[in-house]
Amino acid sequence: MKARDPIADLRRIAFLLERANEATYRVRAFRSAAKTLAALPSAEVAERARAGTLTELSGVGDVTARCVAESLAGEEPVYLRRLLATEGSDLDAEATALRTALRGDCHTHSDWSDGGSPMEEMALAAVELGHEYVVLTDHSPRLTVARGLTADRLRRQLDHVQTVNEALPEGFRILTGIEVDILADGSLDQDEKLLARLDVVVGSVHSGLNDERSKMTRRMLTAIANPHLDVLGHCTGRMVSSRPAAVTGPGDRGHRARTRKESDFDADAVFAACAEHDVAVEINSRPERQDPPKRLIRRALEAGCRFAINTDAHAPGQLDWQRFGCERAARCGVPADRVINTWSAEQLVDWTRRRS
């Protein structure tokens, strides 16, 4: 039988484990093995598989070595076959239609901040999912636990995005962006001139989540009125699950995931401001967030808000979590024409430029 690509199979397994929100150590095992083997000549990998010496390499264990041997023998690895056989349930017709209409993802992270993979790897995973673009929104400097980008680092990232885009498949591109902290006074945690250069700005509250209602409302209203803010990210800050997300990288924060109650704010005032200033409300697709809850999605819809169905992905496999957000949006009656990432990249950037 013709040999398969063992590195591609290892990466596919890691992708499926990430998508299923499996434990970080499992994902890391396959991504580490793929990285190690990708640095070797294919002939050496094949010889080591024949000799049974793959496990002598750093990052390659018994399970990953067995997967490599099966791939080289032309067989779909048993581990991969089991994952494919136990994939999640299908979406209903309404959610499927909404997911099909999505052309990109406006909230993703790379290893420049607390993501687990390079932007190149995130982009290629998005291509495989059929996206036309992905917005790179690493964290801003105040969030030091997530290795937030200083102004200088963000400038370097913008140059790197331009270089990466030149090498990506035609018809796909990374859009520049940031997930900027909404500070206690409602200001945005990055240089205003830099924010003006970005394609998409997502603003989120990450600190003081237990602020009293009037203070939190003022904070959010001030941020929404900022002309650089395009999307209000995970607006309640809640965590509905203590299960850690699978993230593999220098900013791995999965072990710190906890349940957390919603922030208290005047939702009617906030959503009215979003509609007035044409700021999209994010429907965050992360399983542990599911933010905002469905009752608030309905209120935002009634207020006339636009939406962005985003993954907040920190790893390639998490880019396929949009289906969770689509399910919740569809159940709340959100139409595709109110979702900004059903637009082309050109339409999206034109909208953000007009807004600012």
Secondary structure by P-SEA (a helix, b strand, c coil): cccccaaaaaaaaaaaaaaacccaaaaaaaaaaaaaaaaccaaaaaaaaaaccccccccccaaaaaaaaaaaaccccaaaaaaaaacbbbbcaaaaaaaaacccccbbbcccccccccaaaaaaaaaaacccbbbbbcccccccccccccaaaaaaaaaaaaaaaaaccccbbbbbbbbccccccccccccaaaaaaccbbbbbbcccccccaaaaaaaaaaaaacccccccccccccccccccccccccccccccbbbbcccccaaaaaaaaaaaabbbbbbccccccccccaaaaaaaaaabbbbbbccccccccccccaaaaaaaaaaaccccccccccccaaaaaaaaaaac
